[in-house]
Amino acid sequence: MSIQTRRQRERAERERMIIAAARDLAEAEGWEAVTTRRLAERIEYSQPVLYSHFKGKDAIMAAVAVEGFADLAADLRTARTSAPDAACALAEVGKAYTAFADRRPALYDAMFSQAVDLPFATPQAPAALQAGFAEFAEAIRPHAGDDDLGLLTETFWAALHGLVTLTRAGRLPREQHDRRLAILLARFTR
């Protein structure tokens, strides 16, 4: 093993440590508590080391968001592929999405609410974002008919996101969430 290979491996490990520390701190205390100073303390490296990996907190948050999209895509894939039929697959994807948002609120915020410099809905979007969208599209495909699959997928995702966001903010009563989700699913599976 060359010295350069070892250094690359060590650098990648430091990046993983920074991202993991940011995720943990955000889940425990919220994104406002995530600072480069606190992250440096948690991973036991200096702030300049963090800046050698990321331009600042926004870049760290973008890296966390990309990881979150990879996690979400995996959850959606599991939900979709374990369902017995197309209607159940869409329902399971909807449940998996809302469960993800409930289980990982700070991660969800990094992905959808915080200002991150990531290209969405373009070919330049990171692979993890494209994978999440692809899982939604595969669940929607059997119900698309003559509709544009991409637009229909965006509409379904936007509706789910709206339900999650409004429920999390207390704008919609949580106890009616399952009924709202059932109504949404019924509209897409007719």
C-alpha positions as CSV (number, residue, x, y, z in Angstrom):
1,M,0.0,0.0,0.0
2,S,1.4,3.4,-1.0
3,I,1.6,6.4,1.3
4,Q,-0.7,8.2,-1.1
5,T,-3.3,5.4,-0.9
6,R,-3.1,5.5,2.9
7,R,-3.6,9.3,2.9
8,Q,-6.6,9.1,0.6
9,R,-8.1,6.5,2.9
10,E,-7.4,8.6,6.0
11,R,-8.9,11.7,4.3
12,A,-12.1,9.8,3.3
13,E,-12.4,8.5,6.9
14,R,-12.1,12.1,8.3
15,E,-14.8,13.2,5.9
16,R,-17.1,10.3,7.1
17,M,-16.3,11.4,10.7
18,I,-17.2,15.0,10.0
19,I,-20.5,14.0,8.3
20,A,-21.4,11.6,11.0
21,A,-20.6,14.1,13.8
22,A,-22.8,16.7,12.0
23,R,-25.7,14.3,11.7
24,D,-25.5,13.3,15.3
25,L,-25.2,16.8,16.6
26,A,-28.1,18.0,14.4
27,E,-30.3,15.2,15.5
28,A,-29.5,15.9,19.2
29,E,-29.6,19.7,19.1
30,G,-30.8,20.9,15.7
31,W,-28.9,22.4,12.8
32,E,-28.3,25.7,14.6
33,A,-26.1,23.9,17.1
34,V,-23.9,22.5,14.3
35,T,-20.8,24.7,14.0
36,T,-17.4,24.0,12.6
37,R,-16.0,24.7,16.1
38,R,-18.2,22.1,17.7
39,L,-17.6,19.6,14.9
40,A,-13.8,20.0,15.3
41,E,-14.1,19.3,19.0
42,R,-16.2,16.2,18.4
43,I,-13.9,14.7,15.9
44,E,-10.8,15.9,17.7
45,Y,-9.3,17.8,14.7
46,S,-8.7,21.5,14.2
47,Q,-11.1,23.7,12.4
48,P,-8.6,24.1,9.5
49,V,-8.8,20.4,9.0
50,L,-12.6,20.6,8.6
51,Y,-12.1,23.5,6.1
52,S,-9.6,21.3,4.2
53,H,-12.5,18.9,3.5
54,F,-15.5,21.3,3.3
55,K,-15.9,25.0,2.6
56,G,-18.0,25.4,5.6
57,K,-21.2,24.4,7.4
58,D,-23.3,24.6,4.2
59,A,-21.0,22.2,2.4
60,I,-21.1,19.8,5.4
61,M,-24.9,20.0,5.4
62,A,-25.0,19.3,1.6
63,A,-22.9,16.2,2.2
64,V,-25.2,15.1,5.0
65,A,-28.2,15.7,2.7
66,V,-26.6,13.5,0.0
67,E,-26.1,10.7,2.6
68,G,-29.7,11.2,3.6
69,F,-30.9,10.8,0.1
70,A,-29.0,7.5,-0.2
71,D,-30.6,6.3,3.0
72,L,-34.0,7.4,1.8
73,A,-33.5,5.7,-1.5
74,A,-32.6,2.4,0.3
75,D,-35.7,2.7,2.5
76,L,-38.0,3.3,-0.5
77,R,-36.4,0.5,-2.5
78,T,-37.0,-1.9,0.4
79,A,-40.6,-0.8,0.8
80,R,-41.3,-1.0,-3.0
81,T,-39.7,-4.3,-3.6
82,S,-41.2,-6.1,-0.6
83,A,-44.8,-5.2,-1.5
84,P,-46.9,-7.9,-3.1
85,D,-48.5,-5.6,-5.8
86,A,-48.3,-2.2,-7.4
87,A,-51.0,-0.6,-5.2
88,C,-49.3,-1.9,-2.0
89,A,-45.9,-0.8,-3.3
90,L,-47.0,2.8,-3.7
91,A,-48.6,2.7,-0.2
92,E,-45.5,1.2,1.3
93,V,-43.3,3.8,-0.4
94,G,-45.6,6.5,1.1
95,K,-45.3,5.0,4.5
96,A,-41.6,4.6,4.3
97,Y,-41.1,8.2,3.2
98,T,-43.2,9.6,6.1
99,A,-41.5,7.2,8.6
100,F,-38.1,8.4,7.4
101,A,-39.1,12.0,8.1
102,D,-40.4,11.1,11.5
103,R,-37.4,9.0,12.4
104,R,-34.7,11.4,11.2
105,P,-36.1,15.0,11.4
106,A,-32.7,16.8,11.3
107,L,-31.6,14.7,8.3
108,Y,-34.9,15.4,6.6
109,D,-34.4,19.1,7.2
110,A,-30.9,19.0,5.7
111,M,-32.4,17.3,2.6
112,F,-35.4,19.5,2.1
113,S,-35.6,22.6,4.4
114,Q,-32.1,23.9,4.8
115,A,-30.4,25.9,2.1
116,V,-27.9,23.4,0.5
117,D,-26.0,23.8,-2.7
118,L,-27.2,20.7,-4.6
119,P,-28.8,20.6,-8.0
120,F,-32.2,19.0,-7.8
121,A,-34.3,17.7,-10.8
122,T,-31.4,18.0,-13.2
123,P,-29.0,15.4,-14.8
124,Q,-26.3,17.0,-12.6
125,A,-28.1,15.9,-9.4
126,P,-26.0,13.6,-7.3
127,A,-26.6,9.9,-7.8
128,A,-28.2,9.5,-4.4
129,L,-30.9,12.1,-5.3
130,Q,-31.5,10.4,-8.6
131,A,-31.8,7.1,-6.9
132,G,-34.5,8.4,-4.5
133,F,-36.4,9.9,-7.4
134,A,-36.1,6.6,-9.3
135,E,-37.6,4.7,-6.5
136,F,-40.6,7.0,-6.4
137,A,-40.9,6.7,-10.2
138,E,-40.9,2.9,-10.1
139,A,-43.7,2.9,-7.5
140,I,-45.7,5.4,-9.6
141,R,-45.0,3.8,-13.0
142,P,-47.9,1.2,-12.8
143,H,-50.3,4.0,-12.1
144,A,-49.1,6.6,-14.6
145,G,-51.2,5.6,-17.6
146,D,-50.7,8.3,-20.2
147,D,-49.4,10.9,-17.8
148,D,-45.8,12.1,-17.9
149,L,-44.1,9.8,-15.4
150,G,-41.6,12.4,-14.3
151,L,-44.2,15.0,-13.6
152,L,-46.5,12.6,-11.9
153,T,-43.6,11.4,-9.7
154,E,-42.8,15.0,-8.8
155,T,-46.4,15.7,-8.0
156,F,-46.7,12.6,-5.7
157,W,-43.4,13.4,-4.0
158,A,-44.4,17.0,-3.5
159,A,-47.8,15.9,-2.0
160,L,-46.0,13.6,0.4
161,H,-43.5,16.3,1.3
162,G,-46.3,18.7,2.0
163,L,-48.1,16.3,4.2
164,V,-44.9,15.6,6.2
165,T,-43.9,19.2,6.5
166,L,-47.3,20.5,7.5
167,T,-47.8,17.7,10.0
168,R,-44.3,18.2,11.5
169,A,-45.0,21.9,11.9
170,G,-48.3,21.2,13.7
171,R,-50.3,22.8,10.8
172,L,-52.1,19.5,10.2
173,P,-53.2,17.2,13.1
174,R,-50.9,14.2,13.3
175,E,-53.7,11.8,14.3
176,Q,-55.2,12.3,10.8
177,H,-52.0,11.6,8.9
178,D,-52.8,8.0,8.0
179,R,-56.2,9.1,6.6
180,R,-54.6,11.9,4.5
181,L,-52.1,9.4,3.2
182,A,-54.8,7.0,2.2
183,I,-56.7,9.7,0.3
184,L,-53.5,10.7,-1.6
185,L,-52.8,7.0,-2.4
186,A,-56.4,6.5,-3.6
187,R,-56.0,9.3,-6.1
188,F,-52.9,7.8,-7.5
189,T,-54.0,4.2,-7.7
190,R,-57.4,4.6,-9.4
